[in-house]
Amino acid sequence: MSAFPAGDESDGSSDEWDIGYSNKNIKPRAEFSEEVHLNGEDKVSTLKRAITAGNVDLVRELLDGGLDVETRLGFGWTPLMCAVHAAHYELTELLLDHGASANFSRDHYTVLMAACTATSASEEMISRCVALLLSRNADPNVCNRSSMTCLMLAARDGYCKLINLLVSHGAELNFQNDNGHTALIIAVQYGHEGVVLKLLQLGADKSIKTKTGKTASEMAKVFNYPEISRILDSPELSNANAIAQSKAEAPFKNKER
């Protein structure tokens, strides 16, 4: 998986933020004592290495020493964006507790999107970070430059747990992007049978058409996914949608009261 969703690749060089920086290049913590007190640029370099290494104590030391929690790193990302993109829960919690914005965005690419598209991490690890961001009021309905929401990104990447989380926190299930695609149609395009089932169970509307006039079922036939087409044509799932959607939305509705 690429570091950025399609249409949202950074225009910065890969040297600006190297998520694969080797831990062996991280100096022992004691050796940073003088470097931390040099100019801001050196502190930023130290912060980048600390986040890459998952060094919670050093990040805390830098923040307590006055480094801005919203300092811009590579690609113009904040430390929080970098932490969630590595699915590092402890760092994410630390940065949020120090005032990092859960709704920061760079060119319509949000912290929550960075979390939903985390690389080299299990869905369980990603889900923990996403749940934490949502608990801090991260908005799941912002669109990126490709008119994709977090729910669409989760559907594209086959993440059923993320879809449950996002919908339970108010993600618009049937939102259509500029091409008229919904999360359901995107799941069909990428052949994610489990995600198609999950979205249908949550109440996704399979009758919605793309700008070219195709439903999700018709798209499944275009992409030659006969099993997904059969699922979409099943009347049993349609009858269960309304009940399932009400259950999925209950946590969000209760939160509003």
C-alpha positions as CSV (number, residue, x, y, z in Angstrom):
1,M,0.0,0.0,0.0
2,S,1.3,3.5,-0.8
3,A,1.9,6.1,1.8
4,F,-1.0,8.2,0.5
5,P,-4.4,7.4,-0.9
6,A,-4.9,7.7,-4.6
7,G,-5.1,11.3,-5.5
8,D,-3.6,12.5,-2.3
9,E,0.1,11.8,-2.8
10,S,2.3,14.4,-1.2
11,D,4.3,16.8,-3.4
12,G,7.2,16.5,-0.9
13,S,10.2,14.3,-1.3
14,S,10.4,11.0,0.5
15,D,13.4,12.3,2.4
16,E,11.2,14.8,4.2
17,W,9.4,12.0,6.2
18,D,11.0,8.6,6.2
19,I,8.5,6.3,7.9
20,G,11.0,3.4,7.4
21,Y,13.9,5.1,9.3
22,S,16.0,2.4,10.9
23,N,15.8,2.2,14.7
24,K,19.6,1.5,14.8
25,N,20.1,5.1,13.7
26,I,18.4,6.4,16.8
27,K,20.9,7.6,19.5
28,P,20.4,6.6,23.1
29,R,18.1,9.0,24.9
30,A,20.9,10.5,27.0
31,E,22.8,11.6,23.9
32,F,20.0,13.9,22.9
33,S,20.3,16.1,25.9
34,E,22.3,18.8,24.1
35,E,20.7,18.4,20.7
36,V,17.2,18.9,22.1
37,H,18.2,22.4,23.2
38,L,19.7,23.5,19.9
39,N,17.7,25.5,17.3
40,G,14.2,24.6,16.2
41,E,15.3,22.8,13.1
42,D,17.4,20.3,15.1
43,K,14.5,19.7,17.4
44,V,12.3,18.9,14.5
45,S,14.8,16.4,13.2
46,T,14.9,14.8,16.6
47,L,11.1,14.7,16.8
48,K,10.9,13.0,13.4
49,R,13.4,10.3,14.5
50,A,11.6,9.9,17.8
51,I,8.2,9.4,16.2
52,T,9.6,6.9,13.6
53,A,11.2,4.9,16.5
54,G,8.1,5.1,18.6
55,N,10.1,6.8,21.4
56,V,7.2,8.1,23.6
57,D,9.5,9.4,26.3
58,L,11.6,11.5,24.0
59,V,8.5,12.9,22.2
60,R,7.2,13.8,25.7
61,E,10.5,15.5,26.6
62,L,10.5,17.6,23.5
63,L,6.9,18.7,24.0
64,D,7.5,19.5,27.7
65,G,10.6,21.4,26.6
66,G,8.4,23.8,24.5
67,L,8.3,22.3,21.0
68,D,5.0,23.1,19.3
69,V,2.8,20.0,19.1
70,E,1.6,21.2,15.7
71,T,5.2,21.5,14.3
72,R,5.2,20.8,10.6
73,L,7.2,17.7,9.6
74,G,7.7,16.2,6.1
75,F,4.8,16.7,3.6
76,G,3.5,19.5,5.9
77,W,2.2,16.8,8.3
78,T,1.9,17.4,12.0
79,P,3.4,14.9,14.5
80,L,-0.1,13.5,15.1
81,M,-0.6,12.7,11.5
82,C,2.7,10.9,11.4
83,A,2.0,9.0,14.6
84,V,-1.5,7.8,13.5
85,H,-0.1,6.8,10.0
86,A,2.3,4.5,11.9
87,A,-0.7,3.3,14.0
88,H,1.2,4.1,17.2
89,Y,-1.5,4.4,19.9
90,E,0.6,5.7,22.8
91,L,2.1,8.4,20.7
92,T,-1.3,9.4,19.4
93,E,-2.7,9.6,22.9
94,L,0.3,11.6,24.1
95,L,0.1,14.2,21.3
96,L,-3.7,14.6,21.7
97,D,-3.3,15.1,25.4
98,H,-0.7,17.8,24.6
99,G,-3.3,19.7,22.5
100,A,-2.8,18.3,19.0
101,S,-5.8,18.8,16.8
102,A,-7.7,15.7,15.8
103,N,-9.2,17.7,12.9
104,F,-6.1,19.1,11.3
105,S,-5.9,18.8,7.6
106,R,-3.3,19.5,4.9
107,D,-4.8,20.0,1.5
108,H,-8.0,18.4,2.5
109,Y,-6.1,15.4,3.9
110,T,-7.1,14.9,7.5
111,V,-5.5,13.3,10.6
112,L,-8.3,10.7,10.5
113,M,-7.5,9.9,6.8
114,A,-3.9,9.4,7.7
115,A,-5.0,7.0,10.4
116,C,-7.4,5.1,8.1
117,T,-4.7,4.6,5.5
118,A,-1.9,3.6,7.9
119,T,0.8,1.4,6.4
120,S,2.6,-1.6,7.9
121,A,0.0,-2.1,10.7
122,S,-2.8,-4.5,11.5
123,E,-6.4,-3.5,11.2
124,E,-6.6,-3.9,15.0
125,M,-3.8,-1.4,15.6
126,I,-5.3,1.0,13.0
127,S,-8.8,0.7,14.6
128,R,-7.4,1.6,18.1
129,C,-6.0,4.9,16.7
130,V,-9.1,5.7,14.7
131,A,-11.3,5.0,17.7
132,L,-9.2,7.4,19.8
133,L,-9.4,10.1,17.2
134,L,-13.2,9.7,16.9
135,S,-13.5,10.0,20.7
136,R,-11.7,13.3,20.4
137,N,-14.3,14.5,17.9
138,A,-12.5,13.9,14.6
139,D,-14.9,14.5,11.7
140,P,-15.3,11.3,9.6
141,N,-17.2,13.2,6.8
142,V,-14.5,15.4,5.4
143,C,-13.6,14.8,1.7
144,N,-10.1,14.7,0.3
145,R,-9.1,16.1,-3.0
146,S,-10.5,13.0,-4.8
147,S,-13.8,13.5,-3.0
148,M,-13.2,10.4,-0.9
149,T,-14.3,10.2,2.7
150,C,-12.7,8.1,5.4
151,L,-15.5,5.5,5.0
152,M,-14.7,5.3,1.3
153,L,-11.0,4.8,2.1
154,A,-11.8,2.0,4.6
155,A,-14.0,0.4,2.0
156,R,-11.3,0.6,-0.7
157,D,-8.8,-1.0,1.6
158,G,-11.1,-3.7,2.9
159,Y,-11.3,-2.6,6.6
160,C,-14.6,-3.9,8.1
161,K,-13.7,-2.9,11.7
162,L,-13.0,0.7,10.6
163,I,-16.3,0.8,8.7
164,N,-18.2,-0.2,11.9
165,L,-16.3,2.4,13.9
166,L,-16.9,5.2,11.4
167,V,-20.6,4.5,10.8
168,S,-21.2,4.3,14.6
169,H,-19.6,7.8,14.9
170,G,-21.8,9.4,12.2
171,A,-20.0,8.6,8.9
172,E,-22.4,9.2,6.0
173,L,-23.1,5.7,4.7
174,N,-24.5,6.6,1.3
175,F,-22.4,9.7,0.5
176,Q,-21.6,10.0,-3.2
177,N,-18.3,11.4,-4.5
178,D,-17.9,13.4,-7.7
179,N,-18.3,10.2,-9.8
180,G,-21.4,9.2,-7.9
181,H,-19.6,6.4,-6.2
182,T,-20.6,5.4,-2.7
183,A,-18.5,3.3,-0.2
184,L,-20.5,0.3,-1.3
185,I,-19.7,0.8,-5.0
186,I,-16.0,1.4,-4.1
187,A,-15.9,-1.9,-2.2
188,V,-17.4,-3.6,-5.2
189,Q,-14.8,-2.1,-7.5
190,Y,-12.0,-3.5,-5.3
191,G,-13.6,-6.9,-4.9
192,H,-14.0,-6.8,-1.1
193,E,-16.8,-9.2,-0.6
194,G,-16.7,-8.9,3.2
195,V,-16.9,-5.2,3.1
196,V,-19.8,-5.3,0.7
197,L,-21.7,-7.6,3.1
198,K,-20.8,-5.3,6.1
199,L,-22.0,-2.2,4.3
200,L,-25.2,-3.9,3.3
201,Q,-25.8,-5.1,6.8
202,L,-25.3,-1.5,8.1
203,G,-28.0,-0.3,5.6
204,A,-26.1,0.9,2.5
205,D,-28.4,1.7,-0.3
206,K,-27.6,-0.6,-3.2
207,S,-30.0,1.2,-5.6
208,I,-27.8,4.3,-5.8
209,K,-26.4,4.9,-9.3
210,T,-23.0,6.3,-10.4
211,K,-22.8,9.3,-12.8
212,T,-22.7,6.7,-15.6
213,G,-26.0,5.2,-14.4
214,K,-24.7,2.0,-12.9
215,T,-25.8,0.4,-9.6
216,A,-23.4,-1.5,-7.3
217,S,-24.8,-4.8,-8.7
218,E,-24.2,-3.7,-12.3
219,M,-20.7,-2.6,-11.3
220,A,-20.0,-6.1,-9.9
221,K,-20.9,-7.5,-13.3
222,V,-18.7,-5.0,-15.1
223,F,-15.7,-6.0,-12.9
224,N,-16.7,-9.7,-13.1
225,Y,-17.4,-10.4,-9.4
226,P,-20.2,-12.9,-9.7
227,E,-20.4,-13.7,-6.0
228,I,-20.6,-10.0,-5.1
229,S,-23.3,-9.6,-7.7
230,R,-25.2,-12.5,-6.2
231,I,-25.0,-10.9,-2.7
232,L,-26.2,-7.6,-4.1
233,D,-29.1,-9.2,-5.8
234,S,-30.2,-11.1,-2.7
235,P,-33.6,-9.9,-1.4
236,E,-32.9,-11.2,2.1
237,L,-30.1,-8.7,2.7
238,S,-32.4,-5.9,1.5
239,N,-35.0,-6.8,4.1
240,A,-32.4,-6.8,6.9
241,N,-30.8,-3.5,6.0
242,A,-33.2,-1.1,7.9
243,I,-32.8,-3.0,11.2
244,A,-29.1,-3.3,10.9
245,Q,-28.7,0.4,10.1
246,S,-30.6,1.4,13.2
247,K,-28.4,-0.8,15.4
248,A,-25.2,0.6,13.8
249,E,-26.4,4.2,14.4
250,A,-27.5,3.7,18.0
251,P,-24.1,4.5,19.6
252,F,-23.8,7.7,17.7
253,K,-27.4,8.8,18.5
254,N,-26.9,8.0,22.2
255,K,-23.7,10.0,22.2
256,E,-25.6,13.1,21.0
257,R,-28.2,12.9,23.8
